[in-house]
Amino acid sequence: MTKVKIKRGDNVLVTTGKNKGSKGEVLEVIRKEGKDPRVVVAGINIVKKHVKPSASNPQGGIVEKEASLHISNVALVDKNGKATKTGSKVEGDKKVRVAKTTGETL
């Protein structure tokens, strides 16, 4: 499986596709065995889903929700708003993620 360097709550920039250039917060990281990792980003890649009536939603209808993106199509954003790669550094006895562009901890 691929090493995932993006975590829930990180701010990311979409690098390819119809939402290219959009920024948002990661809501969920989806890792399934045998499949590539994907992320769900708030307000990005909105799709319309047709929902059947159920007990929790008696009306049913068309619902807009965020669909997942492949993890290679997003890049982590540093505090300046630019895309960055991550490195790691040991501070004290903890290992922390560091932005390669600014050198600050994420």
C-alpha positions as CSV (number, residue, x, y, z in Angstrom):
1,M,0.0,0.0,0.0
2,T,1.1,3.6,-0.7
3,K,2.3,5.7,2.2
4,V,-0.3,8.3,3.0
5,K,1.2,11.7,4.0
6,I,-2.1,13.5,4.0
7,K,-4.3,13.3,7.2
8,R,-7.8,14.3,8.2
9,G,-7.9,18.1,8.9
10,D,-5.1,19.1,6.6
11,N,-5.6,21.9,4.1
12,V,-4.9,20.7,0.5
13,L,-4.8,22.1,-3.0
14,V,-6.4,20.2,-6.0
15,T,-3.7,19.9,-8.6
16,T,-5.6,18.2,-11.5
17,G,-9.1,17.8,-12.8
18,K,-12.2,20.0,-13.0
19,N,-11.6,21.5,-9.5
20,K,-7.9,22.4,-10.2
21,G,-6.7,25.2,-8.1
22,S,-9.4,24.8,-5.4
23,K,-8.4,24.6,-1.7
24,G,-10.2,22.8,1.1
25,E,-9.9,20.8,4.2
26,V,-9.6,17.0,4.2
27,L,-12.8,15.5,5.7
28,E,-11.8,11.8,5.3
29,V,-8.9,9.7,4.0
30,I,-10.1,6.4,2.5
31,R,-7.7,3.5,2.6
32,K,-8.9,0.1,1.3
33,E,-6.8,-3.0,0.8
34,G,-5.8,-3.5,-2.8
35,K,-7.0,0.0,-3.9
36,D,-5.2,3.3,-4.1
37,P,-5.9,5.8,-1.3
38,R,-8.5,8.5,-1.8
39,V,-9.5,11.7,0.1
40,V,-12.8,13.6,0.5
41,V,-12.2,17.4,0.6
42,A,-14.8,19.8,1.9
43,G,-16.7,21.7,-0.9
44,I,-14.7,20.0,-3.7
45,N,-15.9,17.5,-6.3
46,I,-19.6,17.9,-5.5
47,V,-21.8,15.3,-7.2
48,K,-25.6,14.9,-7.2
49,K,-26.7,11.6,-5.7
50,H,-30.2,10.3,-6.2
51,V,-31.5,9.0,-2.9
52,K,-34.4,6.6,-2.4
53,P,-36.9,7.5,0.4
54,S,-36.0,5.8,3.7
55,A,-36.9,6.1,7.4
56,S,-34.2,8.7,8.0
57,N,-35.0,10.6,4.7
58,P,-38.7,10.1,4.0
59,Q,-38.7,12.6,1.1
60,G,-35.8,11.1,-0.9
61,G,-34.7,13.1,-3.9
62,I,-31.4,14.5,-5.2
63,V,-28.7,15.2,-2.6
64,E,-25.4,17.1,-3.3
65,K,-22.4,15.6,-1.6
66,E,-18.6,15.5,-1.8
67,A,-17.1,12.6,-3.8
68,S,-13.6,11.3,-3.2
69,L,-10.5,12.3,-5.1
70,H,-7.4,10.2,-5.8
71,I,-4.7,11.2,-3.3
72,S,-2.2,11.9,-6.1
73,N,-4.5,14.7,-7.3
74,V,-4.1,16.8,-4.2
75,A,-1.1,18.5,-2.6
76,L,-0.6,19.6,1.0
77,V,-0.7,23.4,1.5
78,D,1.7,25.3,3.8
79,K,0.7,28.4,5.8
80,N,1.5,30.7,2.8
81,G,-1.1,28.8,0.7
82,K,1.4,27.1,-1.6
83,A,1.7,23.4,-2.3
84,T,4.4,21.6,-0.4
85,K,5.9,18.2,0.1
86,T,6.4,16.8,3.6
87,G,9.4,15.7,5.5
88,S,9.8,14.4,9.0
89,K,11.9,15.7,11.9
90,V,12.3,14.5,15.5
91,E,11.6,17.2,18.1
92,G,12.3,15.9,21.6
93,D,11.0,12.4,21.5
94,K,8.2,13.0,18.9
95,K,8.4,12.7,15.2
96,V,6.6,15.6,13.5
97,R,5.7,16.5,9.9
98,V,7.6,19.4,8.4
99,A,6.7,21.4,5.3
100,K,9.6,21.3,2.7
101,T,9.0,24.8,1.5
102,T,9.0,26.7,4.8
103,G,10.5,24.2,7.2
104,E,7.6,24.7,9.7
105,T,5.8,21.9,11.4
106,L,2.4,21.0,10.1
